[in-house]
Amino acid sequence: MKRLLIVDDEQIVREGLKAILLKSFPEIEIEEAKNGKMAIEKAESFMPDLVLMDIKMPGMSGLEALQKINEKTPNIKFIMITAYAEFDYAKAALKLGVKDYLLKPSKASEVVQTVRKVISQINEEKKSRQEHILQKNVLQKALTIVETDVVTQLLFDHVHEVHLDELVEMLHTPMTCEKFVMSILLPQDSESLYAEIKQRVRKIGSAWVGTLYGRQIPIIVFRQHSHSFRSQAITLARDILSASNTEDKAGWFIGIGNVCDSLDTVRQSYQESLIATKDSSLPVKYRFYSDIPLADSRIDGYQSKKLENKLFDQIRNGQWQEIMKGISELIEFFEKEGVHVIETQQRVLELLWIASRVLNEIGVEPDTPLYSFQIKDFRQLRTETNHLLNQMWQSYTDYQNQVEDDTIKQIKHYIIEHSHKEISLDGIAQKFELSPIYISKLFKEQLGVNYIAFLTTCRLEKAKKLMLNLEKSLKEITFEVGYQDPNYFSKVFKKMYGVSPTEYRKSLLGTKA
């Protein structure tokens, strides 16, 4: 229902206009004001969509009242009523955004026609605002998907060159040259805290939150040079930990990787952050990778951190023979160096723990690696270590065997059929009950491209077909193929095909001619 306010110092004019309008618009709600001051008060309480305002009134003129109403409620539309058609009045009214005029006296048909035209404009603007709000909400939801996918691709794969710059631009994150990764470990059955943590991280406005898998959430944080690295990381870690709402932080832990200077090297910081969580029993529930004691410094030729980082890639790539050979050589190295068997066992157990954590991140759930008895000599250590590694290898193999041979075909078909929707790597993973990281790995191994590149190709190929329909605008095509930002669609299209969508469509027309 529309609200209309009639402002005129002559009662007979007000009543006449009201009668005319109610006859043609019986659903409209009408109130009256006899001067500019009352008009301002009515506008504030009645909140009209449209005001019919007399220009010449005693005291405050209609133009003055219009200006004051506009200051508080700029969306109200105005039609001026006047017996004066002089240019000065028209010029002043136009500056104030008046939509139309009614000259005294006016025919009833002219009044109805003018009001109907402005009401139509009001309806169109309302529809446009609603569409804008809807698109904004859809875009915000899409950006959340973009954010988690970008983190997944950066930490576990590589974002296709067509996308990285544009995706970063879409996210509007205040980026800096330096960044670091924090890995958050949550207690069991605490998935409901993900939204709360994400909201807390968003408040700082300079971080990307990855998807939750298992108990872990990775976050890429951009360095704020107004604070030291440690100060920024500790402040954020404490804020995240406060989401537990309890004094007991059992099960919580945050690992913090070193600062890196490019997105290409951010995987290193992620691996460091994960290694920093290996002893979650510490009283302070966060730890910097750089604070891990270099206990191996007295053993010449042994670099634990380098070996740990190498282990990450070997586990993800399923290089189990290399893993077993490497750990066997490590045990032999310690034995030759005269390191006590108990200390060697502890060091090997730390590597097995890292292997178990990496398996978890790709969806495999192995048993916690623990030695079943106290190791007495290096022979026993080799035997038991091989047994634990074989158990992990078997868990990895079983997981792969559960994935049918045609799974990648099913996923490809699903993406092709749903590419126009808000589709994400995490959403696909949930549908097929697989780890998003494992799906990313499948794409790279079997198709030679990552998930985002494949999704983009599906969308753009569909867009090219739709461009043959000249009745569809490029903006309509943008939304129809699954993008929410026409500018982003245009940039990606041009990077993929070397021409803009407009240029491509012109070339189609030229070919058809």
Secondary structure as UniProt FT lines:
FT   STRAND          3..7
FT   HELIX           11..24
FT   TURN            26..27
FT   STRAND          29..33
FT   HELIX           36..46
FT   STRAND          50..54
FT   HELIX           62..72
FT   TURN            74..75
FT   STRAND          77..82
FT   HELIX           87..95
FT   TURN            96..97
FT   STRAND          100..103
FT   HELIX           108..156
FT   TURN            161..163
FT   HELIX           164..171
FT   STRAND          179..185
FT   TURN            188..189
FT   HELIX           191..193
FT   HELIX           194..204
FT   STRAND          207..209
FT   TURN            214..215
FT   STRAND          216..222
FT   TURN            225..226
FT   HELIX           229..241
FT   HELIX           242..244
FT   TURN            250..251
FT   STRAND          253..256
FT   HELIX           263..265
FT   HELIX           266..275
FT   TURN            276..277
FT   TURN            280..281
FT   STRAND          286..288
FT   HELIX           289..291
FT   HELIX           295..298
FT   TURN            300..301
FT   HELIX           304..316
FT   TURN            317..318
FT   HELIX           320..336
FT   TURN            337..338
FT   HELIX           341..361
FT   TURN            362..363
FT   HELIX           378..402
FT   TURN            405..406
FT   HELIX           407..418
FT   TURN            419..420
FT   HELIX           425..432
FT   HELIX           436..442
FT   HELIX           443..447
FT   HELIX           451..466
FT   TURN            467..468
FT   TURN            470..471
FT   HELIX           474..480
FT   TURN            481..482
FT   HELIX           486..497
FT   HELIX           501..512
//
